Amino acid sequence: MKPFDITLLEELTTKQKLASLFDISIRSVYSYDAIARANLPEYMEDYPVANGKPITRYPLTRYQCWILGKIAWHLRLFSVKELTYFLAEDYEFAVKFSKEEFEKLNKAQITLSIYQKS
């Protein structure tokens, strides 16, 4: 998986584009998406809803892209079963996947880049 700056993404990114950016297969992106949908309610909340159901074919938000990147990274360390367990049972681990954590990191990165331009 290639590293990249999440702030450079458009507001919405297709799964195909994300696979290309990560340099992984589209099947891997769908696999990571399934893990996120099953274990991270905030991830699901970013999908638009029609008739009470999320439209999971819709492009991903920056937060969702960040989540899939984190899942990809953690799957280098853990099995799917272990990662799923940690997300469900270990609050301190799971909170690192929260939208609040994403916004804190995103704000810090933007602030850092502003200072670097000065």
C-alpha positions in Angstrom: 0.0 0.0 0.0 1.4 3.4 -1.0 1.2 6.2 1.6 -0.6 9.3 0.6 -2.0 12.5 2.1 -5.7 12.1 2.8 -6.2 15.9 2.6 -5.4 15.8 -1.1 -8.5 13.7 -1.8 -11.6 15.1 -3.3 -14.6 15.4 -0.9 -15.8 12.1 -2.4 -13.7 9.3 -3.8 -14.8 6.1 -5.6 -13.7 2.8 -4.4 -12.0 2.1 -7.7 -10.0 5.4 -7.4 -9.1 4.5 -3.8 -7.9 1.1 -4.8 -5.6 2.8 -7.4 -4.3 5.3 -4.8 -3.6 2.5 -2.3 -2.1 0.4 -5.1 -4.4 -2.6 -4.0 -7.1 -4.5 -5.7 -10.7 -3.4 -5.8 -11.6 -6.7 -4.1 -9.4 -5.6 -1.1 -11.2 -2.2 -0.9 -14.6 -4.0 -0.8 -13.3 -6.4 1.8 -12.1 -3.5 4.0 -15.4 -1.7 3.4 -17.3 -4.8 4.7 -15.2 -4.9 7.8 -15.8 -1.2 8.4 -19.6 -1.5 7.7 -19.9 -4.3 10.2 -17.9 -2.8 13.0 -17.9 1.0 12.8 -21.3 2.8 13.0 -19.7 6.2 12.2 -18.4 4.8 9.0 -21.9 3.7 8.0 -23.3 7.1 8.9 -21.3 8.7 6.2 -23.2 6.8 3.5 -26.3 8.6 2.1 -29.6 6.9 2.9 -32.5 6.1 0.6 -35.6 4.4 1.9 -34.0 3.8 5.3 -31.0 1.9 3.8 -27.5 3.2 3.2 -26.4 3.5 -0.4 -23.0 1.7 -0.2 -22.3 2.1 -3.9 -21.9 5.8 -3.3 -18.4 7.2 -3.3 -16.5 7.4 0.0 -15.9 10.5 2.1 -12.4 11.4 3.3 -13.3 9.9 6.7 -14.3 6.6 5.1 -11.1 6.6 2.9 -9.0 7.2 6.1 -10.8 4.3 7.8 -10.1 1.9 4.9 -6.5 2.9 5.0 -6.3 2.2 8.7 -7.9 -1.2 8.2 -5.5 -2.0 5.4 -2.6 -1.0 7.7 -3.9 -3.0 10.7 -4.4 -6.1 8.6 -0.7 -6.2 8.1 -0.5 -6.8 11.8 -3.6 -8.7 12.7 -5.9 -11.3 11.1 -9.4 -10.1 10.0 -10.8 -12.0 13.0 -8.4 -10.3 15.4 -9.1 -6.9 14.0 -12.8 -7.4 14.2 -12.5 -8.5 17.8 -10.4 -5.4 18.7 -12.9 -3.1 17.0 -15.8 -4.7 18.9 -14.3 -5.3 22.3 -11.4 -2.9 22.9 -12.7 0.6 23.4 -9.2 2.2 23.4 -8.4 0.6 20.1 -11.8 1.3 18.5 -11.7 5.0 19.4 -8.7 5.4 17.2 -11.1 4.8 14.3 -13.6 7.5 15.4 -14.6 10.5 13.4 -13.5 12.7 16.2 -10.0 11.2 16.0 -10.0 11.7 12.2 -11.0 15.4 12.6 -8.3 15.9 15.2 -5.6 14.4 13.0 -6.9 16.2 10.0 -6.9 19.6 11.8 -3.4 19.0 13.0 -2.2 18.1 9.5 -3.8 21.2 8.0 -2.3 23.4 10.7 1.1 21.8 10.2 1.0 22.4 6.4 -0.1 26.1 7.0 3.0 26.6 9.2 5.3 24.9 6.7 4.1 27.3 3.9 5.0 30.4 6.0 
